[in-house]
């Protein structure tokens, strides 16, 4: 296993971490997976045996059942691992059962600790932006949780660029705890994060964790142009995340992944993960799996080294458009670009 430093913190995280989105299977999450304690234990053991030290969950996953299962499976070996959880999403019918208010965050963090059977969460993510709660209230609540020892590090997930920067500004101005990481959706098919979120991460020292790095299985090579949706997949069950806006582009990307994988004798999934591991500020890829075989296959991405020509092919087939103001900056500002600027502009290097 490879371990990477999380942003500007001193924390080391495994380059591949385990997501527990499939634990529980309550409500709509049943479309993705329905793993109970025995199945979850086998998958967690598989990851621990291969050096994974970070396990990701959230209070909304199966309405808390994912946290409960993970807590039971890790009991007695909690000190070997890092656990991340999240809050913000609606988890009840009450007026304060969502958001990042002090009331909601402290209440939900304490509930998460009980479900996980632990006294602290290593990384606590704000699962989504809340435009109603003042950013100062959010950062003060997170600061209190860190001071109390209930949380070690904090981060955000699914924020836009200005929302990340507003939160960082508030924490620094008021001398509160600061985000050290963000968890984002980022794949060869979905490269929007390169416009703002990756440059911000480089500039501000945020470690990036990637959720659904295989686009919900669409980049594994099992989904192909003109073929039926694979039986047993989440898409076959009706799951619609992430959205695919340009289907033909997706299939062109998959074609190249399959071709490169065949040349190396590996899967398309391993190629897609290996590409992500080369990207700026990436600390860890959060992968899930319904079987041990799927997880073990994903670990193979750590050993795969793509050539410069293969990287160029993948970049060309998935290149994001050079939108404004970046095309203008590319013409007139490149001589004074920083490392953060090049995190995006290297795509269109002239």
C-alpha positions, 0 to 999 in steps of 0.5 A: 500500500502507498500512503500519502500525506493529507494536504498540509496536515501530518496525517498519512492516508492510504492511497486507496480507502474503503467506502461503506456506501453499500453497508446496510441497504436501507431505503434507496441505498438498497439499489447499491448494496445490502451488506450486513455485518458478515459481508462487511467484515469480510470486505473490511478484513480484505482491505486491512490485510492490504494496508488500507487505513481509512474507512469512509462513511456518513450519517445518511448512508442507510440512515445511520446503519452504515455507521453502525455496521462499520462500528461493529466490524471495527470494534477491538481494532479501532486504533489501527484505522482512520474513520471519516464520517459526514453530516449535513444531509436530511436525516429526519422529518424535523426542521433541524434535521439537516444543515450545518447549524451548531445544533445539527452538527454537534447532535449528529457528531455525537450520534455518529460516535455512538453508532461507530462505538468510538470517542472520535472521528478522524475526519469529519466532512460537511457533506454538502453546502448549506447556504442558510447557516452562516459560515461562521457558525459552521466553522465555530461548531467544528472548532468546538468539536475538535477542541472537545476531542470528538473530531481530529480533522475537518473537511468539506464535500461537494462544495463549489470553489467559492464555497470552499474559499469562503469557509477557509477565509472564515476559519482563518479570520476567526482563528478557527479550525481549518479544512484540511481536505475535501471529498469530491467526485472526479473521474475521467468522465467527470473532470469539472473539478479541474476548473476550481477544486483541484487548483484550490486544493493545490493552492490552499493545501487541501488533500483530495479524496475522490468518491465514486472514482469509477463513476458508479461502475461505468468506467469498469469496462463492464458497461459498453456501447450498445450492450444491455446494462449488466444485471446486478449493477446499480444502474440496472436497479435504477440508480442515476448517480452520477449523471452522464450528459454526453453518453457517446463521450463516455463510450469513447473514454471506456473504449480507450480504457479497455484498449490500454488495459488490454495492453497491460493485461489489466482491467479498465477499472485499474487504468481509470484509477491509475490515471486518477492517482497521478492527478494534482492533490489527490490523497486517496480514492474511496472505492467500494465493492460488493465482493472481495474480488472487486476490491482486490482488482482495485488495489492493482491500480497502485502497481500500474504505471501508465506511459506518457503516450497512454496518459496523453490518449486518456487526456485527449479523449476526456479533455474538458473544454477551455472555458472563459476565463481560462482561455484568456488566461492561457493566452496572456497570463501563462508566464506567471502561472503558479503550480495551482494554475498549472493544475488546470492549464496543463491540460491545454499546454501550448 
